[in-house]
Amino acid sequence: MSKRIDINRIKDNLFRYFGIGCTLFGLLMLGIFLYSVVSEGFSRLDWQFFNSLPSRKPEDAGILIPLFGTMWVMILTSMIAIPLGVASGIYLEEYGKKNRLASVIEINITNLAGVPSIIYGLLALEIFVRILGLGKSLLAGSLTLSLLILPIIIVSTREALKAVPKTIREASYALGATKWQTTWFQILPASAGGIVTGVILAISRAIGETAPLIVIGAMLYITTLPSSPMDDFSVLPIQIFNWLSRPQKGFIVNATAAIIVLLAITFILNGIAIYLRNRWQKKVKW
Amino acid sequence: MVKDISKDKLVADKVNVYYDEAHVIKDVSLTIQPNTVTAFIGPSGCGKSTFLRLVNRMNDYIDGFRKTGNILVDGQDIYDKKIRVEELRKNIGMVFQKPNPFPKSIYENVIYGLRIQGINNKSKLNETVERSLRRAAIWDEVKDNLNKSALSLSGGQQQRICIARTLAVEPSIVLMDEPASALDPISTAKIEELIHELKSQYTIIIVTHNMQQAARVSDKVAFFYIGELIEFSETKEIFINPKKELTQNYITGRFG
């Protein structure tokens, strides 16, 4: 009997160490990656780097154009994807009937979230670039990324709405509220934390995407800042990809410096998302 | 004796309810007078909650819900196409089994029903908050903390906030779905006392599993069993001299 317990305890401990090992593996890899990037690129981060146009000489080149492009894409993609995604999520969760069609739509949206991003690029190339004639513009790029993150926003919106107890909806209806009033005054405020978190994570995914933008042809040598959604553009990941494919050592350093900038933006966005999630979770306890 | 139908608050006439194929309310007819407390009793799944939710049409959202027969409130068919369900629910309030205040301040909870009607007049709102909280017998406990989250209160206090919130929209009928089943005995006693006081202004229908509670608070009792209304009469009649054996068995605790 006691032998059995001993064996069980050993198994328990074994798994504990195995778990610690797995966790450390991920952290270690991230640490090595960060160290190599920062040690190589950090010293390259100066005002000139942020404020320069592309150049054939690595020491003259900078990320002004792609940094601006990334900002533009972030804003445009948010403007397109957030209203569409949140509204679809609300419709599917609060309004749509729970019938067979609804479950087919649900499975499809979940599947869409897992479609490789390059396939979205092909779709966008056909629809936005060719049929709608938007060319290789910022708008085409932002629409492409919006398509890509729409399923993520829809799914996370629905999850956040689902987390609001049914009793709150009933209480609101029982006082004579319409569906929209219930959604607007009760459900959305109570689920805002979850929705905003999902949206931010989706946006931070969008600004790291490269493949679909390369497919629609955003990989250009541009020397002017975009001034409207119809202008050509480049973004940080594409600039990084571009620099990494050059033979000169200087461009590799530039690329790592640009990676630091991109990572910083992503970390900041994720940080905001985590902060908001914790804050809202503390506020609302059911 | 000639019955004056116009005085009836609620009339149900041969009501049947189906959820898809399941026949959950079978041919129920009953009449409720104004300013009375009616208790619905019966074992779980007997249809009493379903019947209660017919009255403010909360079943409308359930997929597969279907009903036949008529329910009249103040002589008006509440399932008529012309009836706006939001208007109906302002007149027929509901208090739920589990206290379900909104995750907002006490003040915001009470005025929610007015806010959604577009009433923003500060003095009117303040007045409504005080009157409703007084009627729900919780004013003295919360009057200094109206901006505190309603979720910070105890279960019994939360339930009285929910009652105040219901009264704020000035309903004429208040439906209560086991309002004290999640509360401790002292809170329960307070709610029961409250029901007594509210009777003078409202018609109350309460679903309860607690026989003593039904005996204490109600004027009439309706006993449901597997979707049928077995017996409906004066509370005293039901408890002292039930006509049906099934009722007798249930109230004496032989099943249920």
Interface residues (C-beta under 8 A of the other chain):
Chain A: K97 K98 N99 P165 T167 I168 E170 A171 S172 Y173 A174 L175 G176 A177 T178 Q181 F185 Q186 P189 A190 K283 V284 K285 W286
Chain B: N56 M58 Y61 D63 E86 E87 L88 R89 K90 G93 M94 F96 K98 N100 P101 F102 P103 Y112 G113 R115 I116 Q117 L151 C162 R165 T166 V169
